[in-house]
């Protein structure tokens, strides 16, 4: 599947970069499509490979300057192995999955050329990369991706470099447990059948903000939320530990243990003191 535009120097954000030939595996998905549109807008040539296009994989992958993998977490490693068979050693291989250790290891194992992992810290509903954070996990020959990193920065993105392992440790708490918290709260509110419109009419700004976050979460494909929580054993263990914390605190509430709850609060205050 070929989706491309002619090069327009007036639109190019980095004028000295020659138009690249890019293939996005999963480019019709929401995040893949965002990258496709942004890359097309500055004149790069973008092909898309979807599930029905693997008969054309040799043509779509072998001649690409960059192959960008944008598929659900549970398929990423398998797709890396499948795609690598068609890649030239000069092709730069990159994924934009929200876990980094396993995909990066798979790319380094199956592909001899340049490798890098990216994690966009935003959803596909944004209109551009401006003011958005993107985590960069170098793998091999990272200089081959410099034009892409320059493009992202030129579009206003904030690039943050982490090792894949450091990234995944942080995402346990930044993503996985947060998704569980919000999934739990959303289910609780739905079960309680509260009148959302009425609640918002008398709520604090923080409650309004929380409801907006929940509404965005529950507008997404449920597979994305669930896969983020279940992506690694470490995430599952952290969520289980969080659930145990909920249970312990709920027990104090059930017992109306005011002093116990105050002690928990005070013990935690020091952690958040700046």
C-alpha positions in Angstrom: 0.0 0.0 0.0 1.7 3.2 -1.1 0.8 6.6 0.3 3.1 9.4 -0.7 3.3 13.0 -1.7 5.7 14.9 -3.9 8.6 16.7 -2.2 7.8 20.4 -1.4 10.8 22.3 -0.2 8.6 25.1 1.1 7.1 22.6 3.6 10.4 20.9 4.5 11.4 21.6 8.1 15.0 20.5 7.6 15.9 21.8 4.1 19.1 19.9 3.6 17.6 16.4 4.2 16.9 14.5 1.1 13.4 12.9 0.9 13.6 9.5 2.6 11.8 6.3 1.6 9.9 5.2 4.6 7.7 2.2 5.3 5.5 2.1 8.3 4.3 -1.3 9.3 0.9 -0.6 10.9 0.7 2.8 9.2 -3.1 2.7 9.0 -3.4 2.5 12.8 -3.9 5.8 14.6 -0.3 6.3 15.8 1.2 5.0 12.6 -1.0 7.3 10.6 0.0 10.3 12.7 3.7 9.6 11.9 2.8 9.0 8.3 1.0 12.3 8.0 3.7 14.3 9.7 6.5 12.7 7.5 4.5 13.2 4.3 3.9 16.9 5.2 7.6 17.6 4.9 8.1 15.7 1.7 9.2 12.2 2.6 7.9 9.2 0.7 5.8 6.9 2.9 4.7 3.4 2.2 2.3 1.5 4.5 2.5 -2.3 5.1 -0.6 -3.8 6.7 -1.6 -7.4 7.3 -2.8 -7.9 3.8 0.3 -6.4 2.2 2.9 -9.1 3.2 3.0 -10.5 -0.3 4.6 -7.2 -1.3 6.9 -7.1 1.7 10.1 -7.4 -0.3 9.2 -4.4 -2.4 7.9 -2.3 0.6 10.8 -3.1 2.9 13.9 -3.9 1.0 14.4 -0.5 -0.5 13.3 1.6 2.5 15.7 4.0 4.2 13.7 3.5 7.4 11.2 0.9 8.5 9.0 2.1 11.4 7.0 -0.5 13.3 3.8 0.6 14.8 1.7 -2.4 15.8 0.1 -3.5 19.1 2.6 -4.6 21.8 1.7 -8.3 21.7 2.6 -8.5 18.0 5.7 -6.2 18.0 8.5 -8.8 18.5 7.0 -11.3 16.0 6.6 -8.5 13.4 10.2 -7.5 13.9 11.4 -11.0 13.2 9.1 -11.3 10.2 10.1 -7.9 8.7 13.9 -8.3 9.3 14.1 -11.0 6.6 13.4 -8.4 3.9 15.6 -5.6 5.1 18.8 -4.3 3.6 21.7 -4.0 6.0 21.5 -0.3 5.3 17.9 0.0 6.3 17.3 1.8 9.7 14.8 -0.2 11.8 12.8 1.6 14.5 9.7 0.8 16.6 7.3 3.1 18.4 5.9 0.6 20.9 5.4 1.6 24.6 7.7 -1.1 25.9 11.3 -0.9 24.7 13.5 -3.8 26.1 12.0 -6.7 24.2 11.5 -4.9 20.9 15.0 -3.4 21.0 16.6 -6.8 21.8 14.6 -8.3 18.9 15.7 -5.6 16.5 19.3 -6.1 17.4 19.0 -9.8 17.1 17.2 -10.0 13.8 18.6 -7.0 12.0 22.3 -6.2 11.3 21.7 -2.5 10.4 20.8 0.6 12.4 18.3 0.1 15.3 16.5 2.6 17.5 13.4 2.5 19.7 11.1 5.5 20.1 8.2 5.9 22.6 5.8 8.8 21.9 4.5 9.9 25.3 1.2 11.0 23.9 -1.9 9.6 22.2 -2.6 9.6 18.5 -5.2 12.3 18.9 -2.6 15.1 18.9 -2.4 17.2 15.8 1.4 17.6 15.7 4.6 16.7 17.6 4.8 20.2 19.0 5.5 20.3 22.8 5.2 16.5 23.0 7.7 14.2 24.7 9.3 11.3 22.8 11.6 8.8 24.6 14.6 7.8 22.5 16.3 4.4 23.1 19.5 4.1 21.0 20.3 0.6 19.8 22.9 0.5 17.0 24.4 3.1 14.6 22.1 5.8 16.0 23.7 8.4 13.7 21.5 6.9 10.9 18.5 8.2 12.7 19.8 11.8 13.2 17.7 13.2 10.4 14.6 11.7 12.1 15.5 13.0 15.5 16.2 16.5 14.0 12.9 16.3 12.2 11.1 15.6 15.5 12.9 18.3 17.3 12.3 20.7 14.5 8.5 19.9 14.8 8.7 21.0 18.5 9.1 17.6 20.1 11.1 17.1 23.3 13.5 14.2 23.0 14.6 12.3 26.1 17.2 9.6 25.9 17.0 6.5 28.1 18.2 3.0 27.8 15.5 0.5 27.0 15.7 -1.0 30.5 15.5 2.4 32.3 12.5 3.3 30.1 10.7 0.1 31.0 11.3 0.5 34.7 9.8 4.0 34.6 6.8 3.0 32.5 5.7 0.5 35.1 4.6 3.5 37.2 4.1 6.2 34.5 1.8 4.0 32.4 0.9 0.6 33.7 -0.2 1.4 37.2 -1.8 4.6 36.0 -3.9 2.8 33.5 -5.0 0.3 36.2 -5.9 3.2 38.6 -8.0 4.9 35.9 -9.6 1.7 34.6 -10.6 0.9 38.2 -12.0 4.3 38.9 -13.9 4.4 35.6 -15.4 1.0 36.2 -16.4 2.1 39.7 -18.1 5.3 38.5 -19.9 3.3 35.8 -21.1 0.7 38.3 -22.2 3.5 40.6 -24.2 5.0 37.7 -23.5 8.6 38.8 -24.8 11.4 36.7 -21.6 12.7 35.1 -23.1 15.9 33.8 -24.5 16.8 37.3 -21.3 15.8 39.0 -19.3 18.1 36.7 -21.6 21.0 37.3 -20.6 21.1 41.0 -17.1 19.6 40.9 -13.6 21.0 41.6 -11.2 21.6 38.7 -9.2 18.5 39.6 -12.3 16.3 39.4 -13.2 17.8 36.0 -9.7 17.0 34.8 -9.9 13.5 36.1 -13.1 12.9 34.3 -11.6 14.3 31.0 -8.7 11.8 31.4 -11.2 8.9 32.0 -13.2 10.0 29.0 -10.1 9.9 26.8 -9.1 6.6 28.2 -12.4 4.9 27.5 -12.6 6.3 24.0 -9.6 4.2 23.1 -9.5 0.7 21.8 -9.6 -1.5 25.0 -6.8 -3.7 23.6 -4.4 -0.8 24.0 -5.1 -0.2 27.6 -5.1 -3.9 28.5 -1.9 -4.6 26.6 -0.1 -1.7 28.4 -1.0 -3.2 31.7 -0.1 -6.8 30.8 3.0 -6.1 28.7 5.5 -7.5 31.2 5.6 -9.5 34.4 7.1 -6.5 36.2 4.0 -4.5 35.3 1.6 -7.2 36.4 3.5 -7.5 39.7 3.4 -3.8 40.3 -0.3 -3.6 39.6 -0.9 -6.5 42.0 1.2 -4.6 44.7 -0.9 -1.5 44.0 -4.1 -3.5 44.5 -2.8 -4.8 47.8 -2.1 -1.2 48.9 -5.7 -0.4 48.0 -6.9 -3.3 50.0 -4.8 -2.4 53.0 -6.0 1.2 53.0 -9.6 0.2 52.4 -9.4 -2.0 55.5 -8.3 1.0 57.5 -11.3 2.9 56.2 -13.6 0.0 56.9 -12.3 -0.1 60.5 -12.6 3.7 60.7 -9.0 3.8 61.8 -8.4 7.5 61.6 -5.0 7.4 63.3 -3.9 4.6 60.9 -4.9 6.6 57.9 -3.1 9.7 59.2 0.0 7.7 59.8 -0.1 6.4 56.2 -0.5 10.0 55.0 2.3 11.3 57.1 4.7 8.6 56.1 4.1 9.4 52.5 4.4 13.2 52.9 8.2 13.1 53.0 8.4 11.3 49.6 6.6 14.1 47.8 8.3 17.0 49.6 10.4 19.0 47.1 
